[in-house]
Amino acid sequence: MANLTEDPVLEINGIKVKEEDTNLAIDNKVVVREEGQGERDMSPPGGNSIHRSGSRPQLDLSKAAIEGNFEEKDPTILLPNQSDDISHLAVDLGGSLIKLVYFSRHEDRSSNDKRKKTSKERLGISNGSRRSYPILGGRLHFVKFETNKINECLDFISSKQLHRGGMDSRWHSELPANNNAVIKQSSVSKLENCSIKATGGGAFKFADLFKERLGVSLDKEDEMDCLVAGANFLLKAIRHEAFTHMEGQKEFVQIDHNDLFPYLLVNIGSGVSMIKVDGDGKFQRVSGTNVGGGTYWGLGRLLTKCKSFDELLELSQRGDNRTIDMLVGDIYGGMDYSKIGLSASTIASSFGKAISENKELEDYRPEDISLSLLRMISYNIGQISYLNALRFGLKRIFFGGFFIRGHAYTMDTISFAVQFWSKGEAQAMFLRHEGFLGALGAFMSYEKHGLDDLMVHQLVERFPMGAPYTGGKIHGPPLGDLNEKISWMEKFVRKGTEITAPVPMAPTGTTGLGGFEVPSSKGETLRSDASALNIGVLYLVPTLEVFPLLADPKTYEPNTIDLADPSELEYWFTVLSEHLPDLVDKAVASEGRTEDAKRRGDAFARAFSAHLARLMEEPAAYGKLGLANLLELREECLREFHFVDAYRSIKQRENEASLAVLPDLLMELDSMSEEARLLTLIEGVLAANIFDWGSRACVDLYHKGTIIEIYRMSRNKMQRPWRVDNFDVFKERMFGSGDRKPPPHRRALLFVDNSGADIVLGMLPLARELLRRGTEVVLVANSLPALNDVTAMELPDIVAEAAKHCDILRRAAEAGGLLVDAMINTLDGSKENSSSVPLMVVENGCGSPCIDLRQVSSELAAAAKDADLIILEGMGRSLHTNYSARFKCDALKLAMVKNQRLAEKLIKGNIYDCVCRYEPAS
């Protein structure tokens, strides 16, 4: 391992950079120039990182670059591979569980592409209208430990440096007169008098231990304040936070945050508190009971000899309470007491049979005792809660606390009690993050926690694989990097005999995503409850907005396919599983089929198969599940294993092939009349939409001909009427009828789909026609790669190439800032300034084949304000999602259906049927 002399100077983009007060972890080739000793290549053999030992955070200089003007004072040095800054940590130290919430922060760094800046200014998104300071996004993490393993919790905090502000990614530079930039770490400093927010009884009990082990004080926050603050935030900010649970079925409830208050919050810990919440910071404890989780655990331990709360709950799943509870039928000879509405199966007296039977404790099964206890306590809590809600006229009752733990029987019994006593007029509701209310509330007690004004559309929940948390539980040591994660997965995530099928269901005694064994720090296998909800990482993205042209955002549902149908769920899981080997092959090929890429590809396959198996076992494990969520999960999983663009080379090849024949297509179109051209353009969009690497049928087609041959074949088969055919209505809007000539649309948003023929031979010619009619055109593309979808970063280059063959596109691209030169040669060799309507590009804010219009980029939201036409193209954006969406402006949905089941279910048609659905403004 190379040794660094004192104060080495690193050269980044031609700027000399000194390292101060930090260690190095260098992935790519970095030249270190030491005074008087020439240059030294710090790149390790094989490209592996150099890690220097020591307790201080490491500075990862791979792909480091100076941002902006090299001449400015204190230029920003971007370190894209540096770990995130941990800005806050809060803990809830309960009697049974310790819950941690911590926030890792990263800056939103917009592209400095000159073309993109010009487009933004044209759309009214000027830099001057933005905040003068960086917009901070980040991730909110949820982790928990058993309190009796507090030392493992402290080890976790210490290993990730959570108490010291984490491994800081904000590195500032100073540029002295000699043009040497000096990297300094801003937040690693001596931490005298440092404190972290804490709540729960353990904040007092363990204060000395935290000081001794971590050198930090605990800043104690009121437990009730924290519970309410945490619940309010979750209910207002998380779309699918609340759910009902009856007879084993979860149903997520959409809460209107404007109609949230008042509500009853029932926190079931050792005892039970019932809190009437009237608003932020406005609440009162109105009731409670000393019969709670502690009662269940205490009596259960005495009666069954169970060693843990989870063991007691697990026993209840195999119990039969009828052997020990006295039922109404036992009293009335197996009959109902219908006069007062009691069925024969209603519990008349918990443990009542123990009175009359000549049995000792050891004669009863521990499983039956556990279930009887659970129902006795749950029914009473449910009844008292409803009576308090009735007392104050409250419509909603939310249950939380460690007693629930996502346990199906517990939720069912509480729900039954509320329904029984309210005669079906009230429902018990539960929270996905129910165990983290206190810790989240403590987090929000920081003066500057950054969550004040966040809206539901600015939060995205994602589910990274494996340790340090799976479903919010710690499994093994925290993972420092991707290599450690892959090693962990290779050891504990079963690959299965066939990659073409999901991972087998979890056998008894396994846990985690998809039923693989997960180690605790002691090495034993952990138990699971199949009903438990997984808790992901909340990504805070302040730049996301609700699409302003939705007719009714409150009722908008992006997903067209209802995966609540088990057969539908199984079918789409099979489709995704069968497509997995081909996707892995493309991903590995995109990175040169190196050994590292093959290893990451294998890890991705294990991870995504495990996700599918977990969701097959419990479809609601990650919240409300739609097909769009599944497809996005796949893309996020690819990115998790550092596959940035699996179809990069394929997209480039198809773009080049399509651009080569574009001039001939444009000449053909220009020889037609306006009306004939419009029909040919729509046919062209539908025909070109056949190129979709996400469709198995289309992948098979690629092996039978070239891209141009397939496109021509598809166009030749275009015969009207299509399965959904509103073309004539759209044509009338464009050209009118009789003497009525409607004005052209002001601005059209074209949501584009695939690279290659789809964008070049389909959507670009359609955009050209709209430009010809005087309509501004905004091409809306993915922010991140997904399958072979074109991205907003790739579009300007495609448009620039197409503009070489077309004056209409050239002038519009110039007006929209997509061509850098203000003056450009026309096709006849002259020069002119452009005054054309603009052609612009914006990113949509997502990296999925589908799009949820409740969460789009601020650029797209700004562009939409003047738009009066939306064109959604492709299966993902117009069929899998948004087929039923209504808009405030005209909308045209265009797609070729490339899945037989979807064709049958959605349009009662067949594979390769076409959809041309036009809907005038709502």
N, C-alpha and C positions, 0 to 999 in steps of 0.2 A: 504494500500500500504506500502511495506516495506521501512524503512528508512535506508540509507547507512551511516555508520560512515565514518570519514575522511580516505582517502587512503585505501579502502578495497583491499584485495588481492584475485584475482580470480585464480582458478586452471584450466588450459586448457591443456589437454593431459599430466598432471603431472607437468607442468611448472606453477609456481606462477606468476600471472600477476597483476600488479598494474594499476588502472585506474587513469589517470591524465588529468585534464582539459577537461572532457567530461561527457555526461550523458549516461545512459544505457537504452537499449531496448532489453530485454532478452526473447527469444522465447522458447528455450529448457532448460533442466535442467542444471543449472550452479551452482557449489558450490562456495560460497564466504567464505573464511577463514579469519576471523579478529583476529589480534594478541590478544592472551589471552582470546578469547571468543569461541574458537572451530569453527566448520563448521556450515554454515547456507545455507539451500536450497533456492535459489532465484527464483525457478520456481513458477510462479503464479498458482493458482487453475485452472484446465482446460487447462493449457498450453498457456493461452493468454499472450501477451507481456506486460511487465512492461514498462510504459513510464513515465519518470520524466519530469515535466514541466520545462519550461525555454526556452530562445531564442537560446541557443547554440545547435549545431547539436547533434543528439543522436547516440551513438555507439551501434550497434546491434551485440551482441556477440553470437547469435545463431549459432551453428555448427562451432564455432571458432576452429582453429587448428594451431599448429606450423607446418610450411612447412620445409621440409628438415631435416638437422642434428640438433638435439636438443642441441648439444655441441658447435655449432658455435656461434661466436659473432654476436649480432644483428640479431637473426633469424627472418624470415618473419612470421607474424601472419596473416593467411588468415581469413577474415571475409566475407564469401560468401553471406550473406544476408544484408550487409551494402549497403546503397544507393550509387549511382555512384558519382564520383567527377566531378563537373562542372568546366571545366578548362577555358572556355572562353564564354563571352556573347557579342553580338553586336546588335545594334538597328538601324533601319532606321525610323526616325521620319518624316513622310510625312505630307502633309496638311490634308489628309483624313484618312490615316491609319498608324498605328505603327506596324512595323514588327520586330520580335525578332528571332535571330538565336543563339542557344547555343549548346555547345558540352559537353556531359557527357562522361567521359573516364573510361575505365576499362582495366586492364592488361590481356594479353593472358597468362594464366597459364597452361602450358602443364602438362600432367600426369607424375608422377614420377614412374609409374609402371616399374619395372625392365625389364619385358618382352618387353614392348613397346620401351624402350630405346635401347635394343639390336637389335630389328628389325629396328629401325631408323638408327643405326650405320651400319647395314648390307646393308641398302639402300643408304648409303652415306649421311644421314642426322644427322651427329654427332653434339653433343652439341657445339663442338668447332667451327663448321662452322656457328653457329648462332650468332646473335648479342650478345654482352656481357651485354646489358641492356635489360630490359623487353620490348617486343613489345606491343605497346599501340594500342588498338582498341577503339571503342566508338560509340556514337550515336550523330547524328546531328539532332536537333529538330527545327521545324519551327512553329512559333506562331504569330498571329496578333490580333490587337485591333483597334477599331475606335479611332482616335486621340482625339475626344471630350470626350472619356472615359479614358483619360490618367491615372487618379488615379487608375482605375482598373488594368491597366498595371503595375503601380508601386507596387500595392498590390501583384500582381502575382510574380514579380521579388523578392519582399521582402519575400514572403511566401516560395519560393523555394531557397532563399539565393543565387540567381544567381549572384548578384553583389559581393558576398563574396567568390566566388569559390565553392559555392554549399555545399551539404552535403557530406563531403569528405570520400571516401572509402579507401584512401591510409593511412594505419595506420602502423607506424614503431615501432619496439621494440628495447629496449636496454637490453642487458643481462649482468648485473653486475656479480661480482665474486660469489655472493651468489645465483646465478642461478635463480634470480627473473627477469622475463621479464616485462618491463614497457611499456605499450601501450601509445603512444603519437600521437596526431593528428598533421599532418605536416603543414596543410595549413590554419587552423583557427587562425588568429592573428589580431592584431589591424590594421586597414586599412586606416591609414592616407595616404593621397596622392594617394588613389586608384582611378583608372579610368577605364572606359569601352569605347570600340570603338563605334562611332556613326556617322551617315551620315544623309543627308536630312536637310531641312530648320529647322526642329524642334530641331536639335542638338544645334542650337543657341538659339532658342526661349525658350526651356525648360531646359536649362543648370542649371539655379538656382533651379528649382523645383527638379531635380534629386539630386542636392547637399543637398537641404533641407530635402527631404524625405528619401534618401538612403545614404547620406554621400559620394557620389562618384562624380567625375568629368567626363565630357564627352570629350573624345579624338576625335576630329572632323576629319573625313576623307572626301576627295573630292568626291562629289556625282557621277560625271561622271566616275572617276577611279573605284569606287565601282560597278557601274552598269556593266561595261565591265568585271571586274574581276569576278563578280558573274556569268555573262552569259558564259564566257569562261570555268569556272569550270564546270558548269552544262552540257554544250554541250560536253565537253570532258569526263566527269566522269559518267554521268547518261545515261544508255543505251536507255531508252525510255523517254527522256526528251522532244524532239521536236515532234510536230504533225501538220498535216494539218486539216482544218475543212471546209468542203463544204457541203451545204445542210443538215446540222445536223449530218454529219458523220465524226467521227474522224479517222484518219489513222496515226499511229506513224511512224516516219521517223528515220531510223538508220543513224547517222552521223559518218563518219570516221574521228576521231580526227586528223588524219594526213592530211586530206584534208578539214579542217574546214575553214581556212582563205583564202581570206578575206570574210567578210560578212557585211550586213547592219543590225544594231540593231536599231529598232524604239521603243523608250520609250515614251509611251503615259501616261503622268501624267496630271497635270492641263493644261500644254502646251505639245508640242511634240518636242522631240529631235531625230535627225537622225544621227547615229554614224557609221562611216566606221571603222571596226575593222580589223586590219592587223596582229595581234598576241597578245601575252601576254604583256600588258602594251603599246601596239602600237595601237593608235586609234586617230581619229579626228572627231569633230562634223562638218558634211558637210552641214547640212540643218536642217530645223525645221519649225514649224508653231505655231502661237499663238491660233489656233483653235483646242482645244483638250478636255480632260476630264472635265476641269474646265468650258469650254464653254458649254458643254452638261449639266452639273449639274447646272450652273448659269442660263442659259436660261430656262432649265427645271423647276427650282424652281420658276422662275418668271411666267412661263406660266401654270404650273400645280399645284402649291402650294404643291408639294411633300416635305417631311421633310428630306429625305435622298437619297443618290445616289442609294442605292439598291432598294428603293421604286420606283424610277424613272425607273430603269431597269425592274423591275417587271411589271410596267405599259406597257412598250413597248411590252411585250410578248403577250398582249391582244389587241394590236393596229392594225389598218389598215391605212397605210400611203396614200392609194389611195384617201382617202376623203379629203386630204389636200395638197398632192404633185401633181404637174402638170406632167402628163406622156406624152410620145411621142404620144401615141394613142389618148390622149385628143386633141392634136393639129391636128392630121391627121385622124380624124374621126374613130378612133379605129383601124387604119391600122399601119403596121410597116413602118419605113422609111428604107426600105431594101437597097436602093442605097448606104447609108453610114453605113449600118450594125447596125441600131438601131431598136430594137423590140418595139412593142407597149407598153410593160410594163416598158421600160426604163424611169427613172426619168429625165424629161427635166428640171424641175425647182422645187427645194425643197420649200415647202410652197407656190408654185405658184398659187394654186386654191384660196388662201385667197385674192388674188388681185381682182378677178372677182366676187367672191361670196359676197352677201350682208349679211355677218355674223359677229357677234362679237365673242370675245375670248370664252365667256361662251357657245357659240353654238357648239364649237368643243369639242370632247371627249378628255380628258387628255391622254388616251391611244394612240390615233392617233397622237397627238402632240409629245409624247415621242418617238414613233417609227420613225416619220419623222425626228426629231432632230437626233436620233441615226444614221439613214442612211445617212443623210446629212454630218455629221461629219466623220463617218467611211469611206464613199466613198472618201471623200477628202483626208483623211490620207492615204488610200490605194493607191490613184492615185499619190500623191506626193512622197510616198515611192518608188513606182515602178520607177518613173521617175529618182529618185536619184540612184537607183540600176542600171538602164540603163546607166546613166551618167558615172558611175565608172566601168561598166562591172561586176557587182556583181551577183553571181548566187543565193545567198540565202538571204532572208529577214526574220528576226525574229522580232516578235512584243511582247512587254511586257509593263508593267505598270498597275497602278490601274484601268485604264479605261476598261480594258478587263475583268478581274475578272472571267475568264472561262465562260463568257456569250455567249450562242450559237448565238444569233442574231448579236452581235457585231463581233464575229469571222467570221460569214458567210458574213457579209457585207464587211468587210475588204478583205476577200478572194475573193469575187466576183469582187471587184474593181481591185485587182491585176491581176486576171485572165482576166478581160475585157480589161484593158489597155495594157496588155502584149500579148493579143490574145492567151492565154493559155500557153505561154512559161515560165512564172514564177509562183511561188506559194508562198502564204503567209504561214509562219510557226509560231507556237506559242509554248510557254514553259509551262510545268506543274507547275513549281515553279516561274512563271513570276512575281508574286508580291514580291518575296524575293531576287531579284537580288542585290539591294543595301545593304540589311542587310548581305547577304552572302559575298559580296565584302568587307564590313567593317570587317567582321569576319576574312577574309583572310589577312587583313592588320596587324594583330598581327604578331609579329616577328616570333613566333613559333606556327603556327596554326595547323601544322600536316597534311595539305592537299596537300602539294607541289607535291609529287610524286605519289599520289593515281591514280590508274587506274580504269577503269569502272568495272573490275571484282572484285574489292575489296570493292564495295559498294552494300549493300543489303537493299532494302526499305521494311519496314514492317509497318503494320497498326494497332497499338494498339487501343483498344476500348474506345470511350467516352472521357470525360473530362480528362485533361484540354484542349485537342484539338480534334476536329473532322474536318477533312478537313482543318487543319491549323487555325481554328477559336476557340477562347476561349468560352467554354460553362460552366459556373458555376465556382466554386472555384477549384483551383488545388487539385488533389487527392494525399493524403499522402501515402496511402498504398492500398493493394488489398482489404481490408475490406471496405474502403471508396468507392473504385470503384464499388464493388458489391452492396453496399447500393445505390449508385447513379443509377446503372442500374436497380435495383429493382423498383426504383421510376419512372424512365423515359424511360426505354426500354420495349416496349410491348412484352409480351411473346406470345400472340396469343392464339386462342382456341385450336389449335393442334400443337404439336411440330413437327409433321411429315411433315409439309408443311412450306415453307419459310414465313417469316413475311410478312403481306400484304403490298402492295405498299403504298407509302406515300400519305396521303390525303393532300389537300390544307392547308397550314399553318403549316406543320411540316418539320423537317429537320433532318440531321444527317445520320448515316449509317443505311439504311433500313427503313427510314420513321418513326422514333420515335421522340417524342417531346423532345427537348433539352432545358434546362433552360439557360437563360442569367443570369447575376448577379442580375438583377432586377426582375426576375421571369417570364418575358413574353416569349411567344413562338417566336422563330426566324423563318424567312422565308428562303426558300432555292431556288436554281435554279438547276433543275435536271441535267443540263449540266455541273455543276461545277465539277472539278477534285479534288479528295481528295489528301491531301499531307500527306505522312507518315513520319516515322522517318527513317533517313538514318543510317544504321549500317555500320561502317567502320571496315572492317576485313582485316588487312594487310597481313594475312597468306593465303588468297585465291589467286589462280592462274588459268590461262587458261590451260585446259588439253592439253599437248603438242602433243598428237597424233591425234588431229583433223586434217583432211585433209585440211580444209579451215575454220579457226575460224571466218572469216568475214562473210561468208554466212551460218554458222551453225545456225540452228533453232531447239531448243530442242523439242518443242511441235509438236506432230503429229496431234492432234485433233485441228481443226480450230474452235474456239468458236465465230468467227465473224458470223457464221451461227446461226440465232436466234433459230432455232429448235434444233440445237446441244447444244446451251447454255441452253435452257430450259430443255432438257433431263438430262444433267449432274447436273444441279441444283436440279432436282427432285431426282436423285440418291443419291446425298449427303444429301439432306433433309431426305429421307427415312432411311438412314443409321444412322442419328443423334441420335435417341433414344437409339439404341444399343451401340453406342460409348459412350454416356453419362453414360449408365449403367456400362459399362466396366471401365470407368474412376473412377466413384464413388466406385465401388467394389475394385479397385486397392488400395484404401486408406481406406479400412475397413468400408465403408458405414457410416462414421461418419456424424454428422449433418453439420460439416464444409465442408466435401467433397460433401454432397448433395447440399449445398448452392452454392458452387463453380461450381458444375456440372450444376445447373440450370442457373447460370450466363454465363457459356460457351455456353449453348444451345441458350440463348437469343442473345449472341454476334455473334455467327456464323450464326444464322438465319438472323440477321440484316445485316451482311456482304453480305450474298447471296442476300437478297432483294435489297440492294444498288446496287449490280452489275447487278442484273436483270433489274433494272431501268436504269442504265448507265454502260454498260459493260466495258467502258474505264476509269471508275472513278479512278482506281488504276494503270493506265498504261495499256500497252498491256496485254491482258488476254489470257492465255492458261490453259489447264486442269492441267498442273503441278503447275501453280500459285495457282489455287483453292485448290489443295491438300496440298500444302505447307501452305497456309493461314489457313487451318483447324488445322494443327499441331502446327503452331505458336499460334493460338488462344487457344489451349489446354494448351500450356506452359504458356501463359499469365495468366491463372487461376491456375497455379501451379500444373497441372497434368503432371508429368514428364514422366511416362511410364504406360499408361493405360492398356497395355496388359502384364505387367510384370509377373504375376502369370501364365497366360496362356502360355506364352513363356517357362517358366521354366518347366511346366508340359509336354509340347510337346517335349522339348529337352530331358527330362529324358526318355520318352516313346520311342523316336527314337533311342537314344543311346543304349537302352536295346536290340534292334534287329539289330544294326549295325554289330556286329561280324558275325551273320549268313549271312547277305548280302555280306560282304567281302569274306567269304568262297565261296559263290555261284559265285561271280565274278572271283575269282582266279582259279576256275575250268574251265574257258572258254578260248578259243583262243583269241589272241589280237584283231582281227577284230570283233569277236562276242561280246567281252567285251566292246569295244568302243560303239557299237550300244546299248547294254544294259545300258551302263552308260548314254548315251544321253536320252534314254527312261526313265531312272530313274529320271533324272533332270526334264524332262517334266512332268512326273507323280507326282513328289513331289511338283511341283510348284502349284498344286491344292490347297495347304493350304494357303489361303489368306483371312484374316479376313476383308479385304477391299472390298471383293466381296460378294454381297448378296446371290448369288447362292451358293457360297462355305460355307457361314455361315449356310445356310439351310442344307447342306450336313453334317455338324458337328453333327447335331441332329439325324443322321441316322446310325452312327457307330463310332468306335474308330479311332484314327489317323492311326493305322497300317492297319485296315480293309479298310479304304478309300484309303490309299496308294497302297495296293495290288490290289484293284479294279481298280484304275487308271492305274497301270502298265499293268494289264491284258487286258485293253482296248486299249493299244497302238498298233495301226496298221498303217503301212505305205501303201501308201505315206501319209505324213502329209499335211496339207493345204499349208504350205510353207516348202518345203523339199529340202534342199541343203546338206543333210548328205553325200551323195556319194562324192561330191566335197570336203567336209571337210575330209572325210576318205582318199581320195587320197592324200591330203596334209599331212596327218599324216603318211600314210604307203607307199605312192608312188604307181606306177603301173609298172608291169614288173620288169625289173632289176633296175629301178630308185628308190633309197631309199633316200628320202629327210631327211635332218638333223632335229632333234627335235627343237622346239622353244626354244629360250634362256630363256625368262621369259614370263609368262602369268599372266595377271591381270583378276581375276575372281570377277566381280561385283555381290555380293550375294544378296539374297532377304529376304525370310522369315525365321523365327526360326523354330525349330522342324524338320519335315521330309524333308523340302526343303533344309536346309543346311546340316543336318546330313546324310540323305539317298540319297540326290541328288548331291549337289555341292562338299561335302567333298570326296566322292568316285571318282568323276571326277578329283578333285585336286590330289588325290592319284595316279591316272593313269598318269597324266602329270609328277608328281614327279618321278614315276617309269621310265619314258622315259628320265629323265635327265633335265626336264624343271623346272626352278625356278618358284614358284607359290606365288603370292601375293593375299590374300583375301581382297577385298575392301568392306567395310561395312559402314553403316551410322555412323556419329559422334553422332547423337542424336536419341532417339527412335521415331519411326513412325509406328503406327498400330502394327502388330506382326513382323515387320522387325527385323532381328538380327543386333546388333550394334557391332562396333569394340571393345568396352569395354567387350562385352560378349563372343566374338569369342575365345580368348585365353583359357578360361575355357572349352569351348566345344571341342576345339582341344585337350586339355590336356586329357579330358576324352576319346575321340576317340583314342588317341595315346596309351592308355592302352591296346588296342586290336589289334594294328597294328604296326609292326616295321617300315614300310615305313613312316607312319605319325609321329611316335615317333622320328625317326632320323631327318626327315625334320623339325619338330617343334623345336627340340633341336638346329639344325643348324640355324634356323631362330630366335632363342631367345625366343620362346614361352614356352619352358620348362625351369624353373629357374635353375635346377641342371645341371651342365656341364657334369656330369657322371650319367648315369641312367641305371637301370637293363634292359637287353633285356628280351624278353619273355621266353628265355631258361634259365634265371637266371644269365647269364654272364654280365660283364660290358664292355663298349667300349666308345671311344671318337667318336663323329660324324664327318664325312667328307662328309655328304650327301648334295645334293642340298637343299636349304632352303625353308621352308614354312613360309611365313610372313603375317602379318595383318597390314593394314593401314586404317585409317578413310578417308571417302570421302569428309568431310567438310560440309555435309548437314544433315538435319533431316526431310526428306520428302520421300514418297514412290517413287518419281521420282528423276531424277538427271539432273541438267543443267551443262554440261561439260565446260561451260565458267567460272564456279566458283567452283573449287575443292580445296581441302587442299594442302598445300605445300608438305606434305608427299606423297600424291598420285601423284602429278606432278613429284616429284623426282623418285618415283618408275617407272613411265611410261617411263622414258628416255631410259631404257634398254629393254623395253618390245617389243615383236614382235607378241603377240597374246592378244586380248581382248575378254573376254566372258561376255556378258551382259545378265543377267538372270532375268526373271520376267516381268510382264506386265508394271509396272511403269517405269523401267529403259530401257526396250527394245521395248515396244510398245507405251505406252502413250508418252514417250520421246525417242528420239534417234533411232527410227525405220528407219528414212531416213538419219541418220548421217553416214558420210564416214570418214575412218580413214587412217592414214599412214601405219598401220600394218594390219595383218589379224584380222578379227572380226567375232565372232559367236554370234548370237542373239537367245536366247532360251526362249520360254514362252508358257504357256497354256493360251488361251484366255478365260477369265471367265466372259465375258459380251457379250450378244447377239448383241447389237447394234455395239459395237466395232468390233466384228467378221465380221459383215456384211459390215461395212464401210471400214475397213482396209484391210481385206484379202478375202472379199466376201465369208465368211464361216459361221460357226455356233459356238455357245458356246461350249467350251471344245475342239475346234480345236487347233492344235499345230503348232508352228512356229519354224523351225530350219533354220535360214537364215545365210548362210556363205558368207562372202565377202572378197576376197583376198585384200592385201594391195593396196591402191590407187596409 
